[in-house]
Amino acid sequence: MDEGYGECYFRDAANAELMSNAFMHFQEQRYFTSCFCIMPNHCHVIVKPFSGFELEDIFDSWKGYVGFQINKRLNRHGRVWAEESYDRIIRDEEHLFHVVQYIRNNPRKAGLPKDQWHRWIHPVWQAAGWYFQDLYDAPTTTP
């Protein structure tokens, strides 16, 4: 996926914004979205469903809405998403840290310029010291 195969719908900033808005739409109502990264042809998200809401239903909702909107914007029909999503159960804080770092580093690992991806991390996590900061975020200075 990091090589940019597929349609790369999220290279279009409007489609990436659709995805970002979907991740946040039911924030604090159905789930807690901790962080995400939207890349040209795939996304990463850490989300914790609230009691009474299933992860699969949340994914189906995001994928259904965003897929419909992308098809509408492009005046086309057909599948936008792969059939299967890859999910992981976060076992402990150490595992969580590694997943957050993976999400942080994925655009750089893929060699993507900053204008081809979007990341977000919850302000509560930032206040707790969990944040995204890497070479993309480093301030530029002139000697």
C-alpha positions as CSV (number, residue, x, y, z in Angstrom):
1,M,0.0,0.0,0.0
2,D,2.8,2.4,0.8
3,E,3.9,2.3,-2.9
4,G,0.7,4.1,-3.8
5,Y,-1.1,1.3,-5.7
6,G,-4.8,1.7,-6.4
7,E,-7.0,4.6,-7.0
8,C,-5.4,7.0,-4.4
9,Y,-8.7,8.7,-3.8
10,F,-7.3,10.6,-0.8
11,R,-4.7,12.4,-2.8
12,D,-7.6,14.7,-3.5
13,A,-7.8,17.0,-0.5
14,A,-11.6,17.1,-0.6
15,N,-11.8,13.3,-0.3
16,A,-9.3,13.3,2.5
17,E,-11.4,15.9,4.3
18,L,-14.5,13.7,3.8
19,M,-12.5,10.8,5.5
20,S,-11.3,13.1,8.3
21,N,-14.8,14.4,9.0
22,A,-16.2,10.8,9.0
23,F,-13.6,9.8,11.6
24,M,-14.7,12.6,13.9
25,H,-18.5,12.6,13.2
26,F,-19.6,10.6,16.2
27,Q,-16.6,11.4,18.3
28,E,-17.5,11.1,22.0
29,Q,-20.9,9.7,21.1
30,R,-20.2,6.2,19.6
31,Y,-16.5,6.0,19.8
32,F,-13.3,7.8,20.8
33,T,-11.0,8.5,17.9
34,S,-7.5,8.9,19.3
35,C,-5.5,9.6,16.2
36,F,-5.5,8.9,12.4
37,C,-3.4,9.3,9.3
38,I,-5.0,9.6,5.9
39,M,-2.7,8.6,3.0
40,P,-3.4,8.7,-0.7
41,N,-4.7,5.1,-0.9
42,H,-5.4,4.0,2.7
43,C,-6.0,5.2,6.2
44,H,-4.9,4.3,9.8
45,V,-7.0,5.1,12.8
46,I,-7.0,4.3,16.5
47,V,-10.6,4.2,17.6
48,K,-12.2,2.8,20.7
49,P,-15.9,1.9,20.3
50,F,-18.2,2.8,23.2
51,S,-20.4,0.2,24.8
52,G,-23.2,-0.8,22.5
53,F,-21.3,0.0,19.3
54,E,-19.3,-2.5,17.3
55,L,-16.0,-1.7,15.5
56,E,-17.2,-3.5,12.3
57,D,-20.4,-1.3,12.3
58,I,-18.3,1.9,12.7
59,F,-16.0,0.9,9.9
60,D,-19.0,0.0,7.7
61,S,-20.5,3.4,8.4
62,W,-17.3,5.3,7.6
63,K,-16.6,3.3,4.4
64,G,-20.2,3.4,3.2
65,Y,-20.6,7.2,3.7
66,V,-17.2,8.1,2.3
67,G,-17.4,5.7,-0.6
68,F,-20.8,7.1,-1.6
69,Q,-19.6,10.7,-1.4
70,I,-16.4,9.9,-3.4
71,N,-18.4,8.2,-6.1
72,K,-20.8,11.1,-6.2
73,R,-18.0,13.6,-6.5
74,L,-16.4,11.6,-9.3
75,N,-19.7,10.9,-11.0
76,R,-19.0,7.2,-10.9
77,H,-20.2,3.9,-9.4
78,G,-18.3,1.0,-8.0
79,R,-16.2,-0.1,-5.1
80,V,-14.0,2.5,-3.3
81,W,-12.8,0.3,-0.5
82,A,-11.0,-3.0,-0.3
83,E,-13.3,-5.8,1.0
84,E,-11.3,-6.4,4.2
85,S,-10.0,-3.9,6.8
86,Y,-7.0,-4.7,8.8
87,D,-7.6,-4.3,12.5
88,R,-5.6,-4.9,15.6
89,I,-6.6,-5.2,19.2
90,I,-4.3,-3.0,21.3
91,R,-3.2,-5.1,24.2
92,D,-1.4,-2.6,26.5
93,E,0.2,0.8,26.6
94,E,3.5,-0.4,25.1
95,H,1.6,-1.9,22.1
96,L,-0.4,1.4,21.8
97,F,2.8,3.4,21.8
98,H,4.2,1.3,18.9
99,V,1.0,1.6,16.9
100,V,0.9,5.4,17.4
101,Q,4.6,5.6,16.2
102,Y,3.8,3.4,13.2
103,I,1.0,5.8,12.2
104,R,3.3,8.7,12.8
105,N,6.0,7.3,10.6
106,N,4.0,5.7,7.8
107,P,3.9,8.7,5.5
108,R,7.7,9.2,5.7
109,K,8.3,5.4,5.3
110,A,6.2,5.6,2.1
111,G,8.2,8.6,0.9
112,L,5.2,10.9,0.6
113,P,5.4,14.7,0.5
114,K,3.5,16.4,3.3
115,D,0.8,17.6,0.9
116,Q,-0.3,14.0,0.2
117,W,-1.3,13.0,3.7
118,H,-3.1,14.3,6.8
119,R,-2.6,13.3,10.4
120,W,-4.4,14.2,13.6
121,I,-4.0,13.3,17.2
122,H,-6.5,14.1,20.0
123,P,-5.5,17.1,22.1
124,V,-6.0,15.1,25.3
125,W,-3.3,12.8,24.0
126,Q,-1.0,15.7,23.1
127,A,-1.4,17.1,26.6
128,A,-0.4,13.7,28.0
129,G,2.8,13.8,26.0
130,W,1.6,11.5,23.1
131,Y,2.1,13.5,20.0
132,F,3.2,13.3,16.4
133,Q,6.4,15.1,15.8
134,D,9.0,14.2,13.2
135,L,11.0,15.7,10.4
136,Y,7.9,16.9,8.6
137,D,7.0,18.9,11.7
138,A,10.4,20.4,12.5
139,P,10.6,24.1,12.1
140,T,12.8,25.3,9.3
141,T,15.5,27.8,10.0
142,T,18.0,29.5,7.9
143,P,21.6,29.8,9.0
